[in-house]
């Protein structure tokens, strides 16, 4: 699974986010979402419709891959970094980024 191309990871994340219960938010992600005024509804939409522009990066400490899903929503270019694990169908939202503001 770690050898999947971006397109397959993108499909995996979109499918997982199809069920909101598969999306877990870290405290850090919730803090960044509040700071950047990104609702949970918008976050789920980013995961369901977003695209991966960068290659997933391994997080050796947690044994996951981190993927950045990007999407234009409500006139804003936003991104979520999610951790995915081959053994777990859930996606963990690690942080939220407003790409218009850096």
N, C-alpha and C positions, 0 to 999 in steps of 0.2 A: 504494500500500500504506500509506503514511503516513496517508492519510485514512480508514483503516478505523475502524469503531466499536470500543469496548471488547470487545464480544462476539466480534468476529472476531479480535482480537489474542489473546483468551483461548483461543479454539479453536486458533489458530496455535501458541501456546506448549504447550498440552496435546498436540497432535499431534506437535510436535517432540520433546517429552519422552517420547513413546511409545517412542522409541529412545534408550536411555541414552547412546549415543555422540554424540548431538546436543547433549548438555548439557556445557558447559565451565565449570569453576569457576576464578575468579581466586584469586590468593593471599589477597587481602583477604577474599573470601567464605569460603575455607577457615578462615582465622583466626577470623572471626566465628562460623562454625558450631561450631568447637571450643569457643570461649568460651561459646556458648549451648547446647552439647550437642545439636546437630542433626546427625544422621548423613547421609551421602550418600543412603542409602536413603530417609530421611524427606524430604530435599530433592527427590528425584525424584518422590515421592508428592505433595508440595506443588505441583510444576509440572504433574503429570498431572491433579490433581483440584481444584486451587485456583481461586480466582476473583479477577478484577480489580475492585476497588472504586473505584479512582482512575483518572483518565484517564492514558494513557501520556504521558510527558514527553520531549521531544527532548533529546538530548545532542549539542549542536553540535560539541563537540570530537572526538567519535568517530563522528559521523554515524549514530547509532543512536537508537532509542526505548527508554526505560527504563520497564518495567512492573513493578508490585508485585503478585505473586501471593500471596494469603492463604489459609490453610487451618487448620482445627482438626485436630490430629493428636496422639494420645497425651495427650489432656487439655490441650493447649497451643494457643494461638492464635499461629501462626508466619507469617512472610512472607519471601519472597525477592524481591529486586529483580533483574530480568534485563534484559539489553540484547538487543534484537532488531534485525536488519538486513534490509531487503527483499531484498538479494542473497545472503543466507546462511540456510540452513535451521536452523543451530545457534542455541541460546540460550546466552548467557553470564551466569552467575550472578555478580552484582556484589557483593552483600552479603546477609546474613541478619539477620532481626529477630525478637526475641521480643516480640510485641505485648502480652503479659501484664506484661512488666517494663519496657517502654518502650525 
